[in-house]
Amino acid sequence: MKKLVLILCMCLTASFVTSQSNQKNNARAEKAIALIASEMSNLNDSEIEFIKQAFLDKYTSNGKATAVKGLSKEQKRAIFRKSRDNTKNTLLEKFSNSQANKILKLENQSFQTFKPKNK
């Protein structure tokens, strides 16, 4: 019985941590999408959803890759560059090179003002 309670507590804790991370990622993606949608008014709903999913995938993979203890700044920078390249390649499936570059530039601008609330 003690093992069952312990396992249940561990699962709930892991679920809570994942939920907080997902909320943070969703907030970042929503902030970026809001800026992109306002600057690129010709995007339709399916394109906006595609961009949002690309960003969520990016933020999730970055979080997992950088969660490793002891990474240097250079290693983290390499992870972020590779992630940006992967996101650009994803965006190029639906958008032109200039549109993809503009989307990534606007996403970067949204980071300048994004300050997540730590709860």
C-alpha positions in Angstrom: 0.0 0.0 0.0 2.8 2.4 0.8 4.4 1.7 -2.6 1.1 2.5 -4.3 0.8 5.8 -2.5 4.4 6.7 -3.2 4.0 5.9 -6.9 0.8 7.9 -7.1 2.5 10.9 -5.4 5.4 10.7 -7.9 3.0 10.6 -10.8 1.1 13.6 -9.6 4.3 15.5 -9.0 5.5 14.7 -12.5 2.1 15.6 -13.9 2.1 19.0 -12.1 5.6 19.9 -13.3 4.7 19.0 -16.9 1.5 21.0 -16.6 3.5 24.1 -15.5 5.9 23.7 -18.3 3.1 23.3 -20.9 1.4 26.5 -19.5 4.6 28.4 -19.9 5.1 27.1 -23.4 1.5 27.9 -24.3 1.9 31.4 -23.0 5.1 32.0 -25.0 3.5 30.6 -28.2 0.3 32.7 -27.7 2.4 35.8 -27.2 4.4 35.1 -30.4 1.3 34.2 -32.4 -0.5 37.4 -31.3 2.4 39.5 -32.6 2.7 37.4 -35.8 -1.0 37.6 -36.5 -1.1 41.3 -36.0 1.9 41.9 -38.3 1.0 39.3 -40.9 -2.7 39.8 -41.3 -2.9 37.7 -44.4 -2.5 34.4 -42.4 -5.5 32.2 -42.1 -6.5 30.2 -39.0 -4.9 26.9 -40.2 -1.6 28.7 -40.9 -1.6 30.3 -37.5 -2.3 26.9 -35.8 0.5 25.4 -37.8 2.9 28.1 -36.6 1.7 27.7 -33.0 2.3 23.9 -33.1 5.8 24.5 -34.6 6.6 26.8 -31.7 5.2 24.5 -29.1 7.3 21.6 -30.5 10.3 23.9 -30.4 9.8 25.0 -26.8 9.2 21.5 -25.6 12.3 20.1 -27.3 14.4 23.0 -26.0 13.1 22.4 -22.5 14.0 18.8 -22.6 17.4 19.3 -24.2 18.5 22.1 -21.9 17.2 20.4 -18.7 20.5 18.4 -18.6 22.6 19.7 -15.7 26.0 21.2 -16.5 25.5 22.4 -20.0 27.8 25.2 -21.0 26.5 28.4 -22.7 28.0 27.2 -26.0 26.2 23.9 -25.7 22.9 25.6 -25.0 23.4 28.0 -27.8 24.0 25.1 -30.2 20.8 23.5 -29.0 18.9 26.7 -29.6 20.4 27.2 -33.1 19.6 23.7 -34.1 16.1 24.1 -32.8 15.7 27.4 -34.8 16.9 25.6 -37.9 14.4 22.8 -37.4 11.6 25.2 -36.8 12.5 27.1 -40.0 12.5 23.9 -42.0 9.1 23.1 -40.5 7.8 26.6 -41.5 9.2 26.2 -45.0 6.7 23.3 -45.5 3.9 25.9 -45.7 5.6 29.3 -46.2 8.2 30.9 -48.5 11.7 31.6 -47.2 11.0 35.3 -46.7 7.7 34.5 -44.8 9.5 32.0 -42.6 12.2 34.5 -41.8 9.7 37.1 -40.9 7.8 34.7 -38.7 11.0 33.8 -36.8 12.0 37.5 -36.5 8.6 38.3 -35.1 8.8 35.4 -32.7 12.2 36.7 -31.5 10.7 40.2 -31.0 7.9 38.7 -28.9 10.6 37.3 -26.5 11.9 40.8 -25.9 8.8 41.7 -24.0 7.7 38.3 -22.7 8.2 37.8 -19.0 6.5 34.6 -17.8 4.9 34.6 -14.4 6.5 32.1 -12.0 3.9 30.5 -9.9 
